[in-house]
Amino acid sequence: MKPELIVMLTHDDLTVDNAYQIFEECQNTKALYWGFKEKPLPIEEMQCIFTKMKACGKRTVLEVVAYTEEEGLEGAKMAVSCGCDILMGTCYYDSILRFCRENNIVYMPFVGEIIGRPSVLQGSVASMEKAAEILNKKGVSGIDLLGYRYEGDAQQLINKMVKNSNLPICVAGSIDSFDRLRFIREVQPWAFTIGSAFFEHKFGDSFADQINAVCDFINE
């Protein structure tokens, strides 16, 4: 299976104001997975966008950039209220996993030491491999890996996590070139996200053309 593109309607880790309009314009592109962040849109607008995505047959993702248990649970509640398929992000807590299970939502938390927004990933590769092993035993559905946000050797981290983890890995953030996309294609994580790079036209001109260009490149 080729890695799945998750189109994120976000720039600098924040959902863009015209997310609904962009999705409407791009709903017939080749991407199946779509999502955005928990900030700054009002919850009613988030629900409207996700409802539209689901009506178009898309798989939906809310990525929550939150590090405390309270903030993570609040993000999980947002994901459920929006009818999302997948909650990505948050630092792992048993309470969030329990809530996601009770509400039939896939949970893919961060690993490593994460700071700031836009997020930066710190910590050793070994510690993140160990964290993935523990989370696998806990029963999470996968890992949200901020691979290219890593302050160390990003490609080494991504490669080891994909090869050595028994969980699906989503490489999230800062995939902004065909060189990085080529590496993703070679390593074959379950999925990867692109958000800011589309808004900065790193893969072509129009938003829709960039999505199709990325999908075609991954499937070569």
PyMOL commands that set and color helices and strands:
alter all, ss='L'
color gray80, all
select helices_A, chain A and resi 19-26+43-55+69-81+94-102+125-138+147-149+154-164+178-187+196-199+207-218
alter helices_A, ss='H'
color red, helices_A
select strands_A, chain A and resi 4-8+10-11+14-15+33-37+59-64+86-89+106-108+113-115+120-122+143-145+169-171+191-194
alter strands_A, ss='S'
color yellow, strands_A
deselect
rebuild
show_as cartoon
